Amino acid sequence: MTILFSEKQRFTQWWLWLIIGLVVLDPLYMIIRKPGLRDWATFLPVNVGIPLLIFIFFRVLCLHTRIGPGGISVRFSPFHRKWRFFSREDIRGVSVRKYRPLLEYGGWGLRYGLSGKGRAYTVSGNMGIQIIFRDGRKLLIGTRHAADALQALQDAAFPEAIIV
């Protein structure tokens, strides 16, 4: 498949990494502050291991999007091991639109929209590729490059695609 648009997104919000950093660094500070802590067997796995796993999890999360002549592909690692491909024949309409992550989907990530908005795969920002399938389902894929995504959609047999 010829790729007209490809995007790879990670969680890069400074406030998110500040929170995760504080959660990871707090137990390390406790170790320095209380060097005589006796119950290391319980303290380390719970208070250091779990925050470290949260840090690693957010570093691994990645939203991949591709647009080609045959349709749109998306993969949200590590949740999707394989690409999810949506062919032109399965899509009734597509647009690039501004959305309100907190109000419409309750935040970022793999989300289910409130009041019939459908699913969303988002990492940051407030622009997305809105897909409406022939069976009425909806999917929003977040993008940081709305104009490029729109141009690729129009070039990929979606001439009706617009920015809303």
C-alpha positions as CSV (number, residue, x, y, z in Angstrom):
1,M,0.0,0.0,0.0
2,T,1.3,3.4,-0.9
3,I,1.4,5.6,2.2
4,L,0.3,9.2,1.6
5,F,0.3,10.2,5.3
6,S,2.1,8.7,8.3
7,E,2.1,9.9,11.8
8,K,3.5,8.6,15.1
9,Q,2.4,10.2,18.3
10,R,3.5,9.7,21.9
11,F,2.3,11.3,25.2
12,T,4.5,14.4,25.5
13,Q,2.5,16.6,27.8
14,W,4.8,18.2,30.3
15,W,2.2,18.0,33.1
16,L,1.7,14.3,32.6
17,W,5.4,13.6,32.8
18,L,5.7,15.9,35.9
19,I,3.0,13.8,37.7
20,I,4.7,10.5,36.6
21,G,8.1,11.8,37.6
22,L,6.8,12.8,41.1
23,V,5.2,9.3,41.5
24,V,8.5,7.6,40.5
25,L,10.8,9.9,42.5
26,D,8.8,10.0,45.7
27,P,9.8,6.5,46.8
28,L,13.4,7.1,45.9
29,Y,13.3,10.2,48.1
30,M,11.8,8.1,50.9
31,I,14.7,5.6,50.5
32,I,17.2,8.4,50.9
33,R,15.3,10.0,53.8
34,K,14.8,6.7,55.7
35,P,17.9,4.6,55.1
36,G,17.1,2.4,58.0
37,L,13.8,1.1,56.5
38,R,13.6,-2.5,57.5
39,D,10.9,-3.9,55.3
40,W,12.6,-3.5,51.9
41,A,11.0,-6.7,50.6
42,T,7.6,-5.0,50.6
43,F,8.7,-1.4,50.1
44,L,10.7,-1.8,46.9
45,P,8.2,-3.8,44.7
46,V,5.2,-1.8,45.7
47,N,6.6,1.7,46.1
48,V,9.3,1.6,43.4
49,G,8.2,-1.2,41.1
50,I,4.7,0.0,40.4
51,P,5.6,3.6,39.7
52,L,8.4,2.4,37.4
53,L,6.0,0.2,35.5
54,I,3.7,3.2,35.1
55,F,6.6,5.2,33.7
56,I,7.5,2.4,31.3
57,F,3.9,2.0,30.2
58,F,3.6,5.7,29.2
59,R,6.9,5.6,27.4
60,V,5.7,2.5,25.3
61,L,2.3,4.0,24.4
62,C,2.3,5.1,20.8
63,L,-0.4,6.0,18.3
64,H,0.5,5.3,14.6
65,T,-1.7,6.5,11.8
66,R,-1.4,5.9,8.0
67,I,-3.5,7.0,5.1
68,G,-3.3,5.4,1.7
69,P,-5.3,5.0,-1.4
70,G,-7.2,2.0,0.0
71,G,-8.1,3.5,3.3
72,I,-6.9,4.4,6.8
73,S,-4.8,2.3,9.2
74,V,-4.3,2.8,12.9
75,R,-2.4,1.1,15.6
76,F,-2.3,2.1,19.3
77,S,0.7,0.2,20.8
78,P,0.7,-1.8,23.0
79,F,-3.1,-2.3,22.9
80,H,-3.1,-3.2,19.2
81,R,-0.6,-5.7,18.1
82,K,-1.6,-5.5,14.5
83,W,-2.7,-2.6,12.3
84,R,-6.4,-1.9,12.2
85,F,-7.3,-1.2,8.5
86,F,-10.5,0.6,7.5
87,S,-11.1,0.3,3.8
88,R,-12.7,3.0,1.7
89,E,-15.7,0.7,1.1
90,D,-16.4,0.5,4.9
91,I,-16.3,4.3,5.3
92,R,-19.4,6.5,4.7
93,G,-17.7,9.8,5.5
94,V,-14.4,11.2,6.8
95,S,-13.4,14.7,8.0
96,V,-10.7,16.4,10.0
97,R,-12.3,18.1,13.0
98,K,-11.6,20.0,16.2
99,Y,-12.8,18.0,19.2
100,R,-13.0,18.6,23.0
101,P,-11.1,15.7,24.6
102,L,-12.4,16.0,28.1
103,L,-16.0,16.9,27.3
104,E,-16.5,14.5,24.3
105,Y,-14.4,11.6,25.4
106,G,-13.4,12.0,29.0
107,G,-9.7,12.6,28.1
108,W,-7.0,11.1,25.9
109,G,-6.1,7.5,25.2
110,L,-8.4,4.7,24.1
111,R,-11.7,6.2,24.8
112,Y,-15.4,5.7,24.3
113,G,-17.3,8.9,23.6
114,L,-20.1,10.3,25.6
115,S,-23.6,10.6,24.0
116,G,-23.0,8.7,20.8
117,K,-19.6,10.2,19.8
118,G,-18.1,6.7,19.2
119,R,-14.6,5.5,20.0
120,A,-11.5,7.7,20.0
121,Y,-7.7,6.9,19.8
122,T,-6.0,10.1,21.0
123,V,-2.7,11.1,22.6
124,S,-2.8,14.9,22.8
125,G,-4.2,18.0,21.2
126,N,-7.7,18.7,19.9
127,M,-7.7,17.8,16.2
128,G,-8.6,14.4,14.8
129,I,-9.6,12.4,11.8
130,Q,-13.3,11.6,12.2
131,I,-14.5,8.4,10.5
132,I,-18.1,7.5,10.1
133,F,-18.6,3.9,9.0
134,R,-21.4,2.7,6.8
135,D,-23.0,0.9,9.8
136,G,-23.1,4.1,11.7
137,R,-20.2,3.5,14.1
138,K,-17.8,6.4,14.6
139,L,-14.0,6.6,15.3
140,L,-11.9,9.6,16.0
141,I,-8.1,9.3,15.5
142,G,-6.1,12.2,17.0
143,T,-3.6,14.0,14.8
144,R,-1.1,16.8,15.3
145,H,-0.9,17.4,11.5
146,A,-4.5,18.2,10.5
147,A,-3.7,20.0,7.2
148,D,-1.4,17.2,6.0
149,A,-4.0,14.5,7.1
150,L,-6.7,16.3,5.2
151,Q,-4.6,16.6,2.0
152,A,-3.8,12.9,2.2
153,L,-7.4,12.0,2.7
154,Q,-8.4,14.0,-0.3
155,D,-5.6,12.4,-2.3
156,A,-6.6,8.9,-1.1
157,A,-10.1,8.7,-2.7
158,F,-11.8,10.8,0.0
159,P,-12.4,13.9,-2.1
160,E,-15.3,15.0,0.2
161,A,-13.0,15.2,3.2
162,I,-13.0,18.7,4.8
163,I,-11.8,20.4,8.0
164,V,-14.7,21.0,10.3
